[in-house]
Amino acid sequence: MQAILALEDGRVFRGKGYGSSEALGEVVFNTSITGYQEIFTDPSYTGQIVVLTNPEIGNYGTNPDDDEACRPYIEGLVVREFSRISSNWRSQQVAEEYLDRFRVPVIGDIDTRALVRHIRDHGVMRGVISAAEPDPEKLVQKARSIPRMDGTDLARVVSTKEPYAWRHGPIEVAKGQQRAGEPRYHVVAYDYGIKHNILRMLAGEGCRVTVVPAGTSAEDVLALNPDGIFLSNGPGDPEPCGYAQQSIRGLMGRKPVFGICLGHQLIGLALGGKTYKLKFGHHGGNHPVKQMATGKIEITAHNHNFAVDPDSLKAADVEFTHIDLNDNTLEGLRHRSIPLFSVQYHPEASPGPHDSHYLFKEFVKMMDEWRQP
């Protein structure tokens, strides 16, 4: 069936529709070469239509091991070519059937190069995918009516409603899900939209993980007597999440804290800093990040629309540990006097390179040092 992608600035793209008839959201692009299923199921994409720059999507199908959550969280998908067959020994369902099962619409046969250049030049914007409405002007007006991401708290929307224990270890491609080893540490992980591979990585490092809702107070977390606190990734604007900032302030200096993505931004705000929205965000598995202490370059996985303003943290007792080499965005910080550090990117990859796995070991080392008399 024919479908239309309409952007709020009036730009219209026509293509072929698959699955559900309509989706609304902020349109962003991701430059990863592989890992589309991990992108589909990343809760950080809540409220967003994702454009994939790799020209063929769906060719290796889907399987449960590659899910980063219990379902896809993207609002819609835009691709150049959408494969209706899969050819991989791990595939259990073709991508079209997988997304259709969760009513995620896809528009294919799109000139994604032109679309990405448009977003890169003009910034992310609201858009609509529709196979039901043939009038582009009506779709443009609908796109302009979508609430903006700025000022929107989506962490509570995607967060777990009740605490739960995570006990699954890492996944090996040839063997599937592995059992977690005997735990040596207890970590409480705030779920602002947490990815499964973060939990697998923590379990693989000997952590027993208790996942708690985004709004859990510092007092309730401390009552669980953890060895460390983890602050997860998530969607939306960090600034409206005042409840999370308050909890982080109550935990800083009392337990080791490690934050990723939205967790990093919330730490920046809790320390008195500010955040800002990027023009078109960082989304992909190929972003170069420099370690400031060593000069070493990591190739990293990114998915963030907001960033911490380093100038706003000049009065805080922190050092900047990582910088993005594409645009000098602050990608990591560490407190000088209390056990707290964070990174803006995704060291668990999924999808993406494994250059940054060492950060989970640093968290374990920090917990080990905190436990010593």
N, C-alpha and C positions, 0 to 999 in steps of 0.2 A: 504494500500500500504506500501511497505517497505521503510524505510528511514534511513539515516546515519547522525550521529553527528560526525564531524571531528574537532579536535583541532589543533592548530598551532604547538604543540609539537609532532604531529604524532599519538596521541592517538585517537582511533576510537571506537564509540559505534553504534550498530545497533539496530533498533527498528521499531515501527509501525508509519507511517506518517498519519497525519490528515490535511485536508485543503490545503492551498497554498503549493507550492512545495519546496520553498527555502527561507532561511533567513541567514543573515550574521550579526555578532556582537561580542561584548565582552561577554564571558560566566561567569555569576555570579550565586550564589545560595542564596535562601531566606528560612529562617527557620520558618516562620509563620505557625501556625497550621490551621488557617482559614483566610479568607479575600483575596482569590485569585483574585477576580474581581477588588478590589482596587489596587492590585499589577499590574494587566494587564494595568490599565488606569492611572498609575502614570507617568507623563511626565519625571520624573527623570530617568526612565529606557530607555530613548531614546538611541539607539545604542547598546542595550544589549539583549542577549538571557538569559532568566531566568530559572534556575533549581529550582523547588519547592521540598523541602525535605519531606513534608507531602505526604504519599504514594498514596492517592487517591484525585484527583482533578476533579472538575466539578460536584460533587454529589449533590450540592444544587442549581445548575443553575446560572442564572444571572438575574439582574433586573436594571432598570435605576437609582434607588435610590443609588445604590452602586458604580456608576461610579465616578471616581475622575477627569475625563476630558471627552471631547466629544467623545473620541475614545480610543482604546488601544494604548499604546506607546511602549510596549515590541516588539522587533524584532521577537522573536520566544519563544516557551515554551518547556521545557523538563520536563517530569513527569514519575513516575513509572506506574501509572494506570490512564487513562483518561476516566472518566465516560461519556457515551453517553446518559445517562438519568439523570433527576434531580428530587429530591423529597423534595421540600420545598414549603410552601404556598406562598412565595414571588417570586418564580421563574417565569419569563416570557419567557425565552429562554434558551435552554441548552447551555452549555459553548462551545461545538464544533461548533454549528451554529453561536454563537456570534463571536468567533474568526475568523471563516471562512468568515463571512460577511465583516470583515476588512482585510482579506487576511493575517492573522497571522498564520504561520505554527506551528504545534505541533508534537513532536516526543514522543511517549509513549513506554511502555514496556522496559524502560531503567533502569539499575541498578543505581539508583540515589545515593545510598550510596557510591558506588565505585567512581562515578563521583565527588561527593562532596569532598570525601577524596583526590582525585587527585587534585582538585582545591585548597583545603586547604593546601596541601603539596607544591604545585608548584606555586600557585598564579593564579589570573584570567588570562585568555588568550583568544585570538580571536578564533572564531569557526564558523562553517557552519552547518546548518541543510538542508539536501537535500533529496528529493524523486525523483529527476530528473536525478542526476548524480550517476551512480553505482560505479565509480572508486574512492576509498577512497583517493588515492594519489593526484588526481586532486583536491579533496575537501580540503585536507591539504594545498596544494599550494595556493588555493583560500583564505583559512583562513589567511595565512601569508601575503596576499596582502591587507587585510583590514586595513584602517587607525587606528592608536592607539588612545585610549581615551586621553592619555596624550597630552596636548597642543591643545586640540580641544574645541572650544567655541560652545556649543550646546544650550546655553540659548537663543540666538537670533533666533535659528531655531524653538524652541517650543513656544516662547513668542507670545502674542497677537500682532497683527499689529496695532490695534487702541485701544484707551482707551475705557473702558465700565464701567457701574455701576452694582454692585452686590447687589441684594436686597432679596435674599432667606435666610431664617433662617435654623436652624438645622433640621435634619431628625429624627423623632421618628419612630421606627420600626413598631409599630401598626397603626400609623397615617400618615406616609409619610412626605412629605415636609411641614414644618411649616413656617408661615409668620414671617418675622423679626419684632421685636418690634419697637417702636418709637426711631429713632437714637438720641444718645446724643453726638456722636463724629464722626468726618470725618477722615477716614484713607485712605491714598493713598498706594496701594499695588503694588510693582514692581513684574511683572510676568516674572520670570526666568524659569517657568514651574510649576506654582502654582496649588495646588490641591484644588478641590472644598470644601473639608471639612474644610480647613483653612479659606476659605471665609465664610462658614456657621458659624464657631465658632466666627469669628469676628462680624458677623451680630448678632449672639446670645448674644453677650456682649454689644449690643447697638451701633454698629458702622455702619455708612454709608460708604461703601467701593467703591472707585474708583480704578480700575485696570489699570495700565499703562504699555506700552511696556518696555522691558528690557533696551533699549537705551535711555530712557527719561532722560533729564538733570535735575540737582538739581533745576535750576531756574524755569523750567516748572512745576516741582512738587510743589515748594513753591508758585507759582502763583495760585495754586488750594486752598491755605490756609487750609491745613489739620491740624488736631490736632496731628496726628502721622503718621509715615512712617513704612510700613511693607516690609521686604525683604524676598522673597519666596525661597522655595526649587527649584531645577532644576538639569539638567543633565550636564555631561561633566566636564572639568577641569576649576576651578575658575580663575587660573592665567591669561589666555588670555583675560578675561573679564575686560580689563582696563577701558572701558567706565563706567562699573558699579562701579568700585572702585573710579573713579573720582566723580561720582554722590554722592556716600556715603560720601566721604570727604566733599563735599559741603553741606551735610545735617546734619552732626554730630554737635551737640551743638545748632542747630537751631530749631530742632523738636525732640520729642521722637522717637527712632528707635528701632524696634524689628526685629531680623532676625532668620530664621530657615534654617538649612541644608546648601544649597549653599549660602543663605544669611548670615549665620554665617561665612562661609569661606571667603566670600567677605569682611565682616567686619574685619576679621583678617588681610587680605591683605591691606585693607584701613588704618589700624592702624600701618602699617609698618612690619607686620609679614610675615611668609611664610607658604605655604601649601605643603603637600606631598601625594603621592598616597599610599593607604593601600594595603597590599599584596593580600587580597581577599575581602576587604570591609566589611561593616556592613549592613546586609539585613535581617530583621526579626522583629517580634513583642515581643521579649522576652529578651531584653538586659538590664542587671542591671546597673543603673547609680546612683552614689552617689552625694547627695547634700553636698557640702563641708561645708556649714555654719551650718547645722543641723545634718549631719551624716545619714540622712534619705535616704533609698534606693527606687528609682523609677524603676519599670519595664516599659521599653520604646520601642517604635517602631523606627527602624533605616532603613535608605536607603542612604548610602553614600559610595563613593569610595575614596574620598580625606578627609584629616583632617588638622586642623591648628596645626602647630608646636608650642607648648607652650614656648619653649626656645627662639623662635624668638620674643616673645612679652614681654620679661623681662623688656625692657626699656619703654614699654607702660604703661599708668596709668590705668591698668585693674586688676581685680581680677578674678581668675578662680572659677567658681561657680559649675561646674558639671564635674565628671570624670567617664569614663566607667570602670567598674570593671573587665571586661574581659581582657583588654589590656592597660588600663590607658590612652586611647585616651581622649584628651580634648573635652568635650561635652557641655561646656557652659562658657560664660564669661560676665562680666559686667564692664562698665567703672565707675571709681570712682568719676569723677567730672562732667560728662555730662549724660543726660538721654539716655542711649544706653545699650542694652543687647541682647544676642543671645544664641541659643542652637543648637547643631549639630543634635540632634534627632528630632522626630516628635511629638510634644505635642498634635496635633489634632488627633493622632492615625490613624485610617482608612487605613489599619487594625492595631490593636494593643490595648494595655490597655489604661485606661483613667487616669493613675496616674498623668499625667503632664498637665491636663487641666488648672490648676491654673495659668499657665504662661500667658494665655490670660487675666486673671483678673489682673495680675501684669502689663501688658501693659496698660490696662485701668486705673489702679491706677497711673501709670507714666504720662499718658496724663492728668488725672485729676489734679495732682499736678502741672504740667507744665502750665495749664490754670489758676491756681489761682494767683492772684496778689501778 
